[in-house]
Amino acid sequence: MSITPAKFLTHYSRRHFVQLATLSTLLAACRPASEHTELTRNGGELDTEFQWQRWRCQELAVLLNDHPWTAGVKPYLADFEALTGIRIKLEIVPEPDYFEFMETMLRQSPVPADVFFLPMDSTAYRLWQDNLLQPLTPFINNSQLTESSYNLFDFPEGFRLAAMYPPEQLDQQLFGMPATFEAYILFYNKQLVNQYLEGQVPRTLPELIEAARKINQIGNGDFFGAVMRGVKSDAIIDTVTGLVLNSWGPEPTPLPHNLWFDGDWQQPRFTDARVVEGLAAYAQLMQAGPPNIKEIDWPQATQLFQSGQAAFYIDASLFGPSYEYSAIAGQVGYTVLPRSQAASLTGHWLWGLGIAQQSPQPEAAWLFIQWATSQKMEPQISVTTGGAPRFSSWLTPSAYTEAMNIDYALAVQTAMQTSRPTVVLHPQWNQVAIAIATAIQQIYDGTSAPMAAAELQRHVIQIMQEAA
């Protein structure tokens, strides 16, 4: 039986009300460590080695984005408090304001938050460069601070690499723990595919473009062949990178440069045939969409697809679970990106959890991160996101897998195996990302893909020379 996020959270809210009452008694009775009696950990197994209550009676300030992951963790915070004796002081900031708020907070002294929701991309890299992040590796490697069952390698390597610094060096440390991720997959409207493509889902990128064009012509403005993020914004770059990676093939795309630079910031490779193909494919899918596609970002694109007005939509996998509670519930198909090379490839972007460099209680902060990203808690929290970043969460029967559409789960699990980071670790990357979005709009408007790519190459060289 499927468990909807709403039912799942309601089920647990009742028992957490009781736990909150119990917690107030527990916290009022804080005792010295010598008097500590080991508790039964969440799940019912007696932990005779790891001391979850080592930092009891402390108050931990946690800053989170107003995100589905936050909705997922909130019902369990009373469990953490009962398990550890640590009181959580939670602050939630709406996403449009979160990034600026978070960076301002990290630069304050004393810092007003210990643990925070960390975008594991060029933002995290910039925070690391400014010495605003605590390294997590020393905590992970300390058996007194980390349970022996905590398996770091249950997270895909590509997820961990997104926040391992310094890049390209052997002495890297991890500065963010994956909390939820999005990979870029293909959503399709089964009804439109069955009616106009005889139920045949495109298996290659050229087939997808042709199918989207066909349905768009038939729709004549009533429905569309595809919908994509089309705005000229750096916010589309991760979806774009996922599609370009699919055209890239098996050649490595190491950080910090990713596929966009040839191992040197002064050597962009936007004229590489594979990059040109990926950018052109993105623009061609836009051309099979609504006439206002250049004003459409993910909220509008998602709404259009949910209303049944688009046959195909390439975007973040975490949108998938919401479709099963929309107007097209039961009519959505999920699959990996139709291959361009021999196999389907894609990219991913992550939210993680980090610790402020100036936190006065980093060990207690790590205890929270360890708990929230553990093999036990991570799948339960991730029911609301569809983005559990541990392999094990997708492989074992649980409340998480029961809540997922089986085709969705298979598509994401397959994408995780070939997914690569979409991040580029350079302070001017946002400027470059906007230049890429501009080039895609130029192709959409009729500029040839090679010509737009050549202009983009010149523009990015200028950006990087000015930054040097």
Rosetta blueprint (number, residue, H / E / L):
1 M L
2 S L
3 I L
4 T L
5 P H
6 A H
7 K H
8 F H
9 L H
10 T H
11 H H
12 Y H
13 S H
14 R H
15 R H
16 H H
17 F H
18 V H
19 Q H
20 L H
21 A H
22 T H
23 L H
24 S H
25 T H
26 L H
27 L H
28 A H
29 A L
30 C L
31 R L
32 P L
33 A H
34 S H
35 E H
36 H L
37 T L
38 E L
39 L L
40 T E
41 R L
42 N L
43 G L
44 G L
45 E L
46 L E
47 D L
48 T L
49 E L
50 F L
51 Q L
52 W L
53 Q L
54 R L
55 W L
56 R L
57 C L
58 Q L
59 E E
60 L E
61 A E
62 V E
63 L E
64 L E
65 N E
66 D L
67 H L
68 P H
69 W H
70 T H
71 A H
72 G H
73 V H
74 K H
75 P H
76 Y H
77 L H
78 A H
79 D H
80 F H
81 E H
82 A H
83 L H
84 T H
85 G L
86 I L
87 R E
88 I E
89 K E
90 L E
91 E E
92 I E
93 V E
94 P L
95 E H
96 P H
97 D H
98 Y H
99 F H
100 E H
101 F H
102 M H
103 E H
104 T H
105 M H
106 L H
107 R L
108 Q L
109 S L
110 P L
111 V L
112 P L
113 A L
114 D L
115 V E
116 F E
117 F E
118 L E
119 P E
120 M L
121 D L
122 S H
123 T H
124 A H
125 Y H
126 R H
127 L H
128 W H
129 Q H
130 D L
131 N L
132 L L
133 L E
134 Q L
135 P L
136 L L
137 T H
138 P H
139 F H
140 I H
141 N L
142 N L
143 S L
144 Q L
145 L L
146 T L
147 E L
148 S L
149 S L
150 Y L
151 N L
152 L H
153 F H
154 D H
155 F L
156 P L
157 E H
158 G H
159 F H
160 R H
161 L H
162 A L
163 A L
164 M E
165 Y E
166 P L
167 P L
168 E L
169 Q L
170 L L
171 D L
172 Q L
173 Q E
174 L E
175 F L
176 G L
177 M E
178 P E
179 A E
180 T E
181 F E
182 E E
183 A E
184 Y E
185 I E
186 L E
187 F E
188 Y E
189 N E
190 K H
191 Q H
192 L H
193 V H
194 N H
195 Q H
196 Y H
197 L L
198 E L
199 G L
200 Q L
201 V L
202 P L
203 R L
204 T E
205 L H
206 P H
207 E H
208 L H
209 I H
210 E H
211 A H
212 A H
213 R H
214 K H
215 I H
216 N H
217 Q H
218 I H
219 G H
220 N L
221 G L
222 D L
223 F L
224 F E
225 G E
226 A E
227 V E
228 M L
229 R L
230 G L
231 V L
232 K L
233 S L
234 D H
235 A H
236 I H
237 I H
238 D H
239 T H
240 V H
241 T H
242 G H
243 L H
244 V H
245 L H
246 N H
247 S H
248 W H
249 G L
250 P L
251 E L
252 P L
253 T L
254 P L
255 L L
256 P L
257 H L
258 N H
259 L H
260 W H
261 F E
262 D L
263 G L
264 D L
265 W L
266 Q L
267 Q L
268 P E
269 R L
270 F L
271 T L
272 D L
273 A H
274 R H
275 V H
276 V H
277 E H
278 G H
279 L H
280 A H
281 A H
282 Y H
283 A H
284 Q H
285 L H
286 M H
287 Q H
288 A L
289 G L
290 P L
291 P L
292 N L
293 I H
294 K H
295 E H
296 I L
297 D L
298 W H
299 P H
300 Q H
301 A H
302 T H
303 Q H
304 L H
305 F H
306 Q H
307 S L
308 G L
309 Q L
310 A E
311 A E
312 F E
313 Y E
314 I E
315 D E
316 A E
317 S H
318 L H
319 F H
320 G H
321 P H
322 S H
323 Y H
324 E L
325 Y L
326 S L
327 A L
328 I L
329 A L
330 G L
331 Q L
332 V E
333 G E
334 Y E
335 T E
336 V L
337 L L
338 P L
339 R E
340 S L
341 Q L
342 A L
343 A L
344 S L
345 L L
346 T E
347 G E
348 H E
349 W E
350 L E
351 W E
352 G E
353 L E
354 G E
355 I E
356 A E
357 Q L
358 Q L
359 S L
360 P L
361 Q L
362 P H
363 E H
364 A H
365 A H
366 W H
367 L H
368 F H
369 I H
370 Q H
371 W H
372 A H
373 T L
374 S L
375 Q L
376 K L
377 M H
378 E H
379 P H
380 Q H
381 I H
382 S H
383 V H
384 T H
385 T L
386 G L
387 G L
388 A L
389 P L
390 R L
391 F H
392 S H
393 S H
394 W H
395 L H
396 T L
397 P L
398 S L
399 A H
400 Y H
401 T H
402 E H
403 A H
404 M L
405 N L
406 I H
407 D H
408 Y H
409 A H
410 L H
411 A H
412 V H
413 Q H
414 T H
415 A H
416 M H
417 Q H
418 T H
419 S E
420 R E
421 P E
422 T L
423 V L
424 V L
425 L L
426 H L
427 P L
428 Q L
429 W H
430 N H
431 Q H
432 V H
433 A H
434 I H
435 A H
436 I H
437 A H
438 T H
439 A H
440 I H
441 Q H
442 Q H
443 I H
444 Y H
445 D L
446 G L
447 T L
448 S L
449 A H
450 P H
451 M H
452 A H
453 A H
454 A H
455 E H
456 L H
457 Q H
458 R H
459 H H
460 V H
461 I H
462 Q H
463 I H
464 M H
465 Q H
466 E H
467 A H
468 A L
